[in-house]
Amino acid sequence: MTDPWATRVDADPPRQGLSPAMIAAIATSVAVLAIIGATGGFLLANANPSAAPSTSASVVTTSPSARPSVDESPTFAPSPVVSATSTTPAATGMLPDGQGRDFREYFTQLRTAKLGVVLVFGEAGQDGLVTRTSPEAGSRIRAGITVKVYVAGAPPETVLPKVVGLPCRDARVPLGNNGLLPTYKTGQEGVVLSQSPDPDSGGTARWNDHVEITCGEGASASPTP
């Protein structure tokens, strides 16, 4: 009879190690955990987009305060302009010598240089020639000064321009260019209504003669050289 309480001792102890079924179960668990970890990391990364590094370069604007300011449009002060009424004592040249020259030629040269000219006739010598000037030739001059030109002989006849119809203030130009002096009887407003002498009525004039001008309202005309 067998004793049920007797201890049974196996002759061969059980083998140590994992069974093939256990190894397969562990491999499956590892694969599942890896998938779960990758999925969680992906979800966490998308949940905080600011954590991802930006691939776009940031632009930094600097203000070079140390750079000197450059004026691209420098302003220069204008030089003084000498006019017929200017008192600026700035010499513009030397008075050319007119002695022995025809006074008409010398007169035109001085007028072109913007100089005032006063002709003084009656000097001794050959008629029509310059005898001397004041200031003397070679003196410093500037535009606007008046030069006295002394001429031998009596004043000869000159061209008498027609100024009727011109603005009264402009009549002095053609008259002055021919050595004539305008005399305004009724002021200088309006246009020239009449002149005396008048070339249309056969009038003539000599150098340094006065031409009487009457001004008023009327139609203007083109200047006569």
Secondary structure per residue as TSV (DSSP state, phi and psi in degrees):
chain	resnum	aa	ss	phi	psi
A	1	M	-	360.0	136.4
A	2	T	-	-88.4	138.9
A	3	D	-	-87.1	118.1
A	4	P	T	-68.7	-21.0
A	5	W	T	-92.0	0.0
A	6	A	S	-71.8	140.4
A	7	T	-	-81.6	132.8
A	8	R	-	-98.7	126.6
A	9	V	-	-113.4	120.2
A	10	D	-	-75.2	143.3
A	11	A	S	-69.7	-36.8
A	12	D	S	-113.9	117.6
A	13	P	-	-62.9	154.0
A	14	P	-	-68.1	150.6
A	15	R	-	-69.3	139.9
A	16	Q	-	-89.6	148.1
A	17	G	S	126.8	179.9
A	18	L	-	-101.5	143.5
A	19	S	-	-80.4	157.8
A	20	P	H	-55.5	-34.1
A	21	A	H	-67.1	-39.2
A	22	M	H	-66.3	-41.0
A	23	I	H	-61.3	-42.0
A	24	A	H	-63.9	-39.0
A	25	A	H	-66.7	-40.4
A	26	I	H	-65.7	-42.3
A	27	A	H	-62.4	-39.6
A	28	T	H	-65.6	-40.8
A	29	S	H	-63.8	-42.5
A	30	V	H	-62.2	-43.2
A	31	A	H	-62.6	-41.6
A	32	V	H	-64.6	-42.5
A	33	L	H	-63.6	-37.3
A	34	A	H	-64.8	-42.1
A	35	I	H	-63.8	-42.8
A	36	I	H	-63.9	-40.7
A	37	G	H	-65.3	-40.8
A	38	A	H	-65.5	-41.4
A	39	T	H	-64.9	-41.0
A	40	G	H	-64.6	-40.1
A	41	G	H	-64.8	-39.7
A	42	F	H	-63.6	-42.3
A	43	L	H	-66.1	-40.1
A	44	L	H	-66.6	-37.2
A	45	A	H	-66.2	-41.6
A	46	N	H	-73.0	-24.9
A	47	A	H	-72.2	-21.4
A	48	N	-	-130.4	77.2
A	49	P	G	-64.3	-24.6
A	50	S	G	-69.0	-18.5
A	51	A	G	-74.1	-21.7
A	52	A	S	-74.7	136.8
A	53	P	-	-66.8	139.9
A	54	S	-	-83.3	134.7
A	55	T	-	-92.0	-7.8
A	56	S	S	-87.6	137.9
A	57	A	-	-77.4	134.8
A	58	S	-	-84.0	143.6
A	59	V	-	-100.8	127.3
A	60	V	-	-112.1	121.2
A	61	T	-	-99.4	126.9
A	62	T	-	-114.4	147.3
A	63	S	-	-106.9	107.6
A	64	P	-	-74.3	79.7
A	65	S	T	-66.0	-20.2
A	66	A	T	-80.8	-12.7
A	67	R	S	-73.1	131.0
A	68	P	-	-68.5	144.9
A	69	S	-	-77.0	133.9
A	70	V	-	-115.9	125.9
A	71	D	-	-85.2	112.6
A	72	E	S	-75.8	-16.8
A	73	S	S	-127.3	71.6
A	74	P	-	-63.3	143.7
A	75	T	-	-105.1	132.6
A	76	F	-	-112.2	140.8
A	77	A	-	-72.6	133.7
A	78	P	-	-68.4	148.3
A	79	S	-	-75.9	148.0
A	80	P	-	-64.0	139.1
A	81	V	-	-102.9	128.8
A	82	V	-	-91.8	121.6
A	83	S	-	-114.4	-178.8
A	84	A	T	-64.9	-24.1
A	85	T	T	-105.7	5.8
A	86	S	-	-75.0	144.0
A	87	T	-	-107.0	10.3
A	88	T	-	-66.7	119.5
A	89	P	-	-81.1	49.9
A	90	A	-	-96.2	114.6
A	91	A	-	-69.0	138.3
A	92	T	-	-115.5	4.0
A	93	G	E	158.3	-162.2
A	94	M	E	-123.7	145.0
A	95	L	-	-67.3	123.2
A	96	P	-	-69.0	153.3
A	97	D	-	-77.7	126.2
A	98	G	-	-112.6	-1.8
A	99	Q	T	-61.7	129.1
A	100	G	T	83.7	-1.2
A	101	R	S	-94.9	158.2
A	102	D	B	-63.0	130.2
A	103	F	H	-64.4	-29.2
A	104	R	H	-65.1	-44.6
A	105	E	H	-64.4	-44.6
A	106	Y	H	-67.4	-37.8
A	107	F	H	-60.0	-46.2
A	108	T	H	-63.8	-39.7
A	109	Q	H	-62.1	-43.0
A	110	L	H	-69.5	-39.5
A	111	R	H	-64.4	-37.9
A	112	T	H	-64.5	-30.8
A	113	A	T	-82.2	11.8
A	114	K	T	63.9	35.8
A	115	L	-	-107.0	145.1
A	116	G	E	-78.1	146.0
A	117	V	E	-131.5	129.5
A	118	V	E	-117.6	119.3
A	119	L	E	-92.1	131.1
A	120	V	E	-119.7	107.3
A	121	F	E	-90.9	170.5
A	122	G	E	101.8	6.3
A	123	E	E	-74.2	155.0
A	124	A	S	-76.1	142.9
A	125	G	S	135.3	-165.8
A	126	Q	S	-76.0	131.0
A	127	D	T	-54.8	135.4
A	128	G	T	86.4	-1.9
A	129	L	B	-102.7	146.9
A	130	V	E	-74.8	132.0
A	131	T	E	-99.7	-34.9
A	132	R	E	-167.6	171.7
A	133	T	E	-137.6	160.0
A	134	S	E	-137.6	113.3
A	135	P	S	-68.2	168.1
A	136	E	-	-71.0	157.7
A	137	A	T	-57.7	139.7
A	138	G	T	92.6	-7.6
A	139	S	-	-71.9	151.5
A	140	R	E	-67.2	135.2
A	141	I	E	-131.1	164.3
A	142	R	-	-144.2	157.9
A	143	A	T	-59.1	134.6
A	144	G	T	104.2	-17.1
A	145	I	-	-76.2	162.2
A	146	T	E	-108.7	133.1
A	147	V	E	-112.1	128.5
A	148	K	E	-87.4	126.8
A	149	V	E	-116.0	119.7
A	150	Y	E	-94.9	129.3
A	151	V	E	-123.7	140.0
A	152	A	E	-77.6	141.3
A	153	G	S	87.5	-178.5
A	154	A	S	-83.3	156.9
A	155	P	-	-65.8	129.1
A	156	P	-	-82.2	173.3
A	157	E	E	-70.3	148.1
A	158	T	E	-130.4	171.7
A	159	V	-	-72.5	131.9
A	160	L	-	-102.3	103.7
A	161	P	-	-75.8	152.5
A	162	K	-	-89.6	122.1
A	163	V	-	-116.5	1.7
A	164	V	T	-61.3	132.2
A	165	G	T	95.9	-14.6
A	166	L	S	-80.0	153.9
A	167	P	B	-56.5	136.4
A	168	C	G	-57.6	-38.4
A	169	R	G	-70.3	-17.5
A	170	D	G	-93.7	-9.8
A	171	A	T	-66.8	-27.7
A	172	R	H	-65.8	-23.0
A	173	V	H	-68.0	-58.6
A	174	P	H	-64.9	-31.5
A	175	L	H	-67.4	-46.4
A	176	G	H	-63.8	-35.4
A	177	N	H	-65.0	-19.0
A	178	N	T	-109.9	17.0
A	179	G	T	76.2	24.1
A	180	L	-	-111.0	153.3
A	181	L	E	-116.0	122.9
A	182	P	E	-78.9	142.6
A	183	T	E	-122.0	115.6
A	184	Y	E	-91.4	117.1
A	185	K	S	-83.5	-30.8
A	186	T	S	-125.3	29.3
A	187	G	-	87.1	-176.7
A	188	Q	S	-116.0	19.6
A	189	E	S	-92.5	144.9
A	190	G	S	88.0	-150.9
A	191	V	E	-117.7	166.5
A	192	V	E	-76.0	118.4
A	193	L	E	-90.4	-30.4
A	194	S	E	-158.8	160.4
A	195	Q	E	-142.2	153.5
A	196	S	E	-144.9	120.7
A	197	P	S	-73.0	160.1
A	198	D	-	-119.4	122.8
A	199	P	G	-63.0	-25.3
A	200	D	G	-68.2	-24.1
A	201	S	G	-105.1	17.5
A	202	G	T	87.8	12.1
A	203	G	-	-71.9	149.4
A	204	T	-	-131.1	171.0
A	205	A	E	-153.2	157.8
A	206	R	E	-115.3	162.6
A	207	W	T	-55.6	137.0
A	208	N	T	78.3	5.3
A	209	D	-	-72.7	155.1
A	210	H	E	-96.5	141.9
A	211	V	E	-116.8	120.2
A	212	E	E	-79.4	131.2
A	213	I	E	-118.7	131.6
A	214	T	E	-112.6	125.4
A	215	C	E	-113.2	159.4
A	216	G	E	173.8	-169.2
A	217	E	S	-80.1	134.9
A	218	G	-	176.2	179.1
A	219	A	-	-79.4	141.5
A	220	S	-	-87.0	158.4
A	221	A	-	-133.0	167.2
A	222	S	-	-73.6	145.5
A	223	P	-	-69.2	149.9
A	224	T	-	-105.4	124.7
A	225	P	-	-64.3	360.0
